[in-house]
Amino acid sequence: MTESSARRRPTIDDVARESGVSRGTVSRVLNGGHWVSPAAAVAVERAIKKTGYRINPHARNLATARANSVAFLLTESQDRLFEDPNFSVLMRGAADALAARDIPLVLLMAGSDDEQRRATEFIMAGHVDGALLVSSHRGREGFLKTLVAAELPLVACGVPLGYERRIGYVAADDLEGARDMVAFLRDGSRAPAGGSEVETQQRSDSSLRGRSRIATITGPLDTSGGICRLEGYRLELGDAFDERLVAEGDYSRASGARAMEQLLDRVPDLDAVFAANDVMAVGAMDVLREHGIQVPEDVAVAGFDDAPIATRVEPALTTMRQPLERIAHEMVRMLLDVIDGQPAGRMTLPTELVVRASI
């Protein structure tokens, strides 16, 4: 050891190397221990003693202030960010709710392993005070284990599968919304118990007759929305449920088209299709049109979400409206409560049937 190195003042990087944790973890230990596991805290404290590290009071005063920002953590690909209109509605609603409190929203993509690693490092370095988790998938949520173990304030959009008791969430009532839609397709003259909004658009007389061969295009079955909407469909059909009338999609328009082709091959006499989102429903309508099948005269089509695309197609799409703006605002309110030390809440909001010309 040289004389100069012997006199060198130990740094936070020295503590990180000695303790075997990241620089961000050391910083959080020094600033109160928030979002740090007990084992990591012990390792850092031991490393501080061994290296002789001394805290710079000025730097600590700067670091103890909150980041005063919140992450919008989207566990989807960049393509899905631009294709699925729900994400933009949620992000805009969250940004508006945070702007009222003068807090910026930071978009973090976490669709791939590399993106999840970068997002985790960014968050764990203390750049945000908490995160809004959007579109989590079962089996791809390993990075959440680190964030949950570190006690990072988190609130999810939809039920976070595998973490239902660890992470607060705000969700639409996917199961009952799907049940209501299937019930309406079976008896088009009867609105479900929750009521409906019927737009003033011309509907075919044939749309008033009940449908008996109702297919569904599911969302991804590793998400709470995909699982619950399929379960609602299954429960409402009861003994009439037929596995051949189920095709899986991934919420994209292309997957809706592929699923519709599969359904027509299996059950060519189907007379209705309920898609788990509007984008897939429009993909299904594309295929029906290509086959010369009229909507709604031959096949009724319904979606879920009430996305802008629902009114831009012909015929306009009957759908189940999610209260996405309210979901975003409730997520922000709940997350700020968690950041302030309150326990995480859980909230399920009702959906609303919007009847248009596609049934």
C-alpha positions in Angstrom: 0.0 0.0 0.0 1.4 3.4 -1.0 1.5 6.4 1.3 -1.1 8.2 -0.9 -3.5 5.3 -0.9 -3.1 5.0 2.9 -4.2 8.5 3.3 -7.1 8.3 0.8 -10.4 8.8 2.5 -12.7 5.7 2.1 -15.6 6.3 -0.3 -19.1 4.9 -0.7 -17.8 2.8 -3.5 -15.3 1.2 -1.1 -18.2 0.3 1.2 -20.2 -1.1 -1.6 -17.3 -3.4 -2.7 -16.6 -4.5 0.9 -20.3 -5.3 1.6 -21.0 -6.9 -1.8 -24.0 -4.7 -2.5 -24.7 -1.8 -4.9 -23.7 1.8 -4.4 -27.4 2.6 -4.3 -28.0 0.2 -1.5 -25.2 1.7 0.6 -26.7 5.2 -0.1 -30.1 4.1 1.2 -28.6 2.6 4.3 -26.8 5.8 5.0 -30.1 7.7 4.5 -32.3 5.8 6.8 -32.4 2.3 5.6 -35.6 2.6 3.4 -36.1 -0.2 0.8 -33.1 -2.2 2.2 -33.3 -5.8 3.4 -32.1 -6.5 6.9 -29.2 -8.7 5.6 -28.0 -5.9 3.3 -28.2 -3.3 6.0 -26.0 -5.5 8.3 -23.5 -6.1 5.5 -23.2 -2.3 4.9 -22.9 -1.5 8.6 -20.0 -4.0 8.9 -18.3 -2.6 5.8 -18.6 0.9 7.1 -16.8 -0.1 10.3 -14.1 -2.1 8.4 -13.3 0.6 5.9 -13.5 3.5 8.3 -16.0 5.4 6.1 -17.1 8.7 7.4 -20.4 10.4 6.2 -20.1 13.8 4.6 -22.8 15.8 6.5 -23.4 18.1 3.5 -23.8 15.2 1.1 -26.1 13.4 3.5 -28.4 16.4 3.9 -28.7 16.6 0.1 -29.4 12.8 -0.2 -32.0 12.6 2.6 -34.4 14.8 0.6 -37.0 12.8 -1.4 -36.5 12.3 -5.1 -39.9 14.0 -5.6 -40.7 11.9 -8.6 -42.7 8.7 -9.3 -42.0 5.9 -11.9 -44.6 4.7 -14.4 -43.2 1.1 -14.6 -44.5 -0.6 -17.8 -43.7 -4.3 -18.1 -44.4 -4.4 -21.9 -42.5 -3.9 -25.1 -42.1 -0.5 -26.7 -44.4 -1.7 -29.5 -47.2 -2.4 -27.1 -46.7 1.0 -25.5 -47.7 2.7 -28.8 -50.3 0.1 -29.9 -52.4 -0.2 -26.8 -54.3 3.0 -26.1 -54.9 2.1 -22.5 -51.3 2.8 -21.5 -51.4 6.4 -22.8 -54.7 7.0 -21.0 -53.3 5.6 -17.7 -50.0 7.5 -18.1 -51.8 10.8 -18.9 -54.1 10.3 -16.0 -51.3 9.6 -13.6 -49.2 12.5 -14.9 -52.2 14.9 -14.4 -52.8 13.6 -10.8 -49.1 14.0 -9.9 -48.8 17.4 -11.6 -51.5 18.7 -9.2 -48.9 17.9 -6.5 -46.0 19.2 -8.5 -44.5 15.7 -8.8 -43.0 14.6 -12.2 -43.7 11.1 -13.7 -40.8 9.1 -15.1 -41.6 6.4 -17.7 -39.5 3.2 -17.2 -39.9 0.4 -19.7 -39.5 -3.1 -18.2 -40.5 -5.5 -21.0 -37.2 -7.3 -21.4 -34.7 -8.7 -19.0 -32.2 -5.9 -19.8 -34.9 -3.3 -19.4 -36.0 -4.8 -16.1 -32.3 -4.7 -14.9 -31.9 -1.1 -15.9 -35.2 -0.1 -14.4 -34.4 -1.8 -11.1 -31.0 -0.2 -10.9 -32.5 3.2 -11.6 -35.2 2.8 -9.0 -32.9 1.3 -6.4 -30.5 4.2 -6.8 -33.1 6.4 -5.2 -34.2 8.3 -8.3 -37.9 7.9 -7.6 -40.0 7.7 -4.4 -42.2 4.9 -5.6 -43.6 3.2 -8.7 -46.9 2.7 -10.5 -46.7 -0.9 -11.9 -48.6 -1.4 -15.1 -49.3 -4.7 -16.9 -47.4 -7.2 -14.8 -47.2 -10.8 -16.1 -47.0 -14.0 -14.0 -43.6 -15.6 -14.6 -41.9 -12.4 -15.7 -42.1 -10.5 -12.5 -38.8 -11.7 -10.9 -37.5 -8.1 -10.8 -40.5 -7.3 -8.5 -39.1 -9.6 -5.9 -36.1 -7.2 -5.5 -38.4 -4.1 -5.3 -40.8 -5.7 -2.8 -38.0 -7.0 -0.6 -36.5 -3.5 -0.5 -40.0 -2.2 0.6 -40.2 0.2 -2.4 -43.7 1.8 -2.4 -45.6 0.2 -5.3 -49.1 0.3 -6.5 -50.3 -1.9 -9.5 -52.9 -1.4 -12.2 -54.8 -4.6 -12.0 -54.1 -7.5 -9.6 -50.4 -8.2 -9.4 -50.4 -12.0 -9.8 -48.2 -13.6 -7.1 -48.0 -10.4 -5.1 -51.7 -9.8 -4.3 -50.9 -9.5 -0.6 -47.7 -7.6 -0.9 -48.5 -4.8 -3.4 -51.5 -2.5 -3.4 -53.6 -2.3 -6.6 -56.5 -0.6 -8.4 -58.4 -2.8 -10.8 -61.5 -2.8 -13.0 -63.9 -5.6 -12.2 -62.8 -7.8 -15.1 -64.7 -10.9 -14.1 -68.1 -9.2 -13.6 -67.6 -7.0 -16.7 -67.0 -10.1 -18.8 -70.1 -11.8 -17.3 -72.2 -8.8 -18.1 -71.1 -8.7 -21.7 -71.7 -12.4 -22.3 -75.2 -12.1 -20.6 -76.0 -9.2 -22.9 -74.9 -11.1 -26.0 -77.1 -14.1 -25.0 -80.1 -11.7 -24.6 -79.5 -8.5 -26.5 -82.8 -7.0 -25.4 -81.8 -7.0 -21.7 -79.2 -4.8 -20.2 -77.1 -6.3 -17.3 -77.9 -5.3 -13.8 -75.1 -2.7 -13.7 -76.9 -0.7 -16.4 -75.6 0.4 -19.9 -75.0 3.3 -22.1 -76.7 2.9 -25.6 -75.3 5.3 -28.2 -77.7 6.8 -30.8 -76.4 4.7 -33.7 -78.5 2.6 -36.1 -78.6 -1.0 -35.0 -79.8 -3.9 -37.1 -83.1 -5.6 -36.1 -81.2 -8.9 -36.1 -79.0 -7.6 -33.3 -81.9 -7.8 -30.9 -82.0 -11.6 -31.0 -79.9 -13.6 -28.5 -76.7 -15.3 -29.6 -76.1 -18.9 -28.7 -72.7 -19.7 -30.2 -70.6 -17.1 -28.4 -66.8 -17.3 -28.8 -64.1 -15.4 -26.9 -60.7 -14.1 -27.7 -58.8 -14.0 -24.5 -56.1 -11.6 -23.3 -52.7 -13.0 -22.2 -53.4 -15.7 -19.7 -50.4 -14.7 -17.6 -52.2 -11.4 -16.7 -55.0 -10.8 -14.2 -57.1 -9.2 -16.9 -56.8 -12.1 -19.3 -57.5 -14.6 -16.6 -60.5 -12.9 -15.0 -62.2 -12.0 -18.3 -62.0 -15.6 -19.5 -63.3 -16.8 -16.1 -66.3 -14.4 -16.4 -67.0 -15.7 -19.8 -66.8 -19.3 -18.6 -69.0 -18.7 -15.5 -71.7 -16.9 -17.5 -72.0 -19.7 -20.0 -72.0 -22.4 -17.4 -72.8 -25.8 -18.9 -72.9 -24.2 -22.4 -69.1 -23.5 -22.2 -67.2 -25.0 -25.2 -63.4 -25.1 -25.2 -63.5 -24.9 -29.0 -65.0 -21.4 -28.8 -61.9 -20.1 -26.9 -58.8 -18.7 -28.7 -56.0 -16.8 -27.0 -54.7 -13.4 -28.0 -52.1 -11.0 -26.6 -54.2 -7.8 -26.8 -52.8 -6.8 -30.2 -54.9 -6.4 -33.4 -52.8 -9.0 -35.2 -53.5 -11.6 -32.4 -57.2 -10.8 -32.6 -57.2 -11.6 -36.4 -55.3 -14.8 -35.9 -57.6 -15.9 -33.1 -60.7 -15.2 -35.3 -59.3 -17.3 -38.1 -58.8 -20.2 -35.6 -62.3 -19.8 -34.3 -63.9 -19.8 -37.8 -61.9 -23.0 -38.7 -63.1 -24.7 -35.5 -66.7 -23.5 -35.2 -67.8 -21.9 -38.5 -71.4 -21.5 -37.3 -70.5 -19.2 -34.3 -72.7 -16.1 -34.1 -70.9 -13.9 -31.6 -67.4 -13.0 -30.5 -66.4 -11.4 -27.2 -62.8 -10.1 -27.3 -60.9 -9.3 -24.1 -60.0 -5.9 -25.5 -61.2 -3.5 -28.3 -58.0 -3.7 -30.3 -58.4 -7.5 -30.7 -62.1 -7.1 -31.4 -61.2 -4.9 -34.4 -58.7 -7.5 -35.6 -61.5 -10.0 -35.4 -63.8 -7.7 -37.4 -61.1 -7.4 -40.1 -61.1 -11.2 -40.6 -64.9 -11.4 -40.6 -65.0 -8.8 -43.3 -62.5 -10.6 -45.4 -64.6 -13.8 -45.2 -67.7 -11.9 -46.3 -69.3 -12.3 -42.8 -71.5 -9.3 -41.8 -71.3 -7.7 -38.4 -73.7 -7.8 -36.6 -76.2 -9.5 -39.0 -74.2 -12.8 -39.1 -71.8 -12.4 -36.1 -72.0 -9.9 -33.2 -68.7 -8.6 -32.0 -68.0 -7.0 -28.6 -64.8 -5.8 -26.9 -63.6 -4.5 -23.6 -62.0 -1.1 -22.6 -64.0 1.5 -24.6 -60.7 2.6 -26.3 -60.8 5.3 -29.0 -60.7 2.7 -31.7 -64.1 1.5 -30.7 -65.8 4.5 -32.3 -63.5 4.6 -35.3 -64.5 1.3 -36.9 -67.6 0.5 -38.9 -69.8 -0.7 -37.4 -68.9 1.0 -34.1 -68.0 -1.5 -31.4 -70.0 -2.5 -28.4 -67.7 -2.7 -25.5 -67.3 -2.8 -21.7 -65.9 0.5 -20.5 -63.1 0.6 -17.9 -62.8 3.7 -15.8 -59.1 4.2 -16.8 -58.8 7.8 -15.8 -60.2 7.1 -12.3 -58.0 4.1 -12.0 -54.9 6.3 -12.7 -55.9 8.9 -10.2 -56.7 6.3 -7.5 -53.3 4.6 -8.1 -51.5 7.9 -7.6 -53.5 8.7 -4.4 -52.8 5.3 -3.1 -49.1 5.4 -3.9 -48.6 8.7 -2.2 -50.2 7.3 0.9 -47.8 4.3 0.8 -44.8 6.7 0.4 -46.1 8.5 3.4 -46.0 5.3 5.4 -49.6 4.1 5.2 -50.5 0.5 4.4 -51.2 -0.3 0.8 -54.9 -0.4 -0.2 -56.8 -2.5 -2.8 -59.6 -1.3 -4.9 -61.9 -2.8 -7.6 -64.0 -0.5 -9.7 -67.1 -1.4 -11.7 -67.2 -1.4 -15.5 -70.0 -0.1 -17.7 -71.6 -1.6 -20.8 -71.6 0.7 -23.9 -73.9 -0.6 -26.6 -73.1 0.4 -30.2 -73.8 -1.0 -33.6 -71.7 -4.2 -33.6 -74.3 -6.3 -31.9 
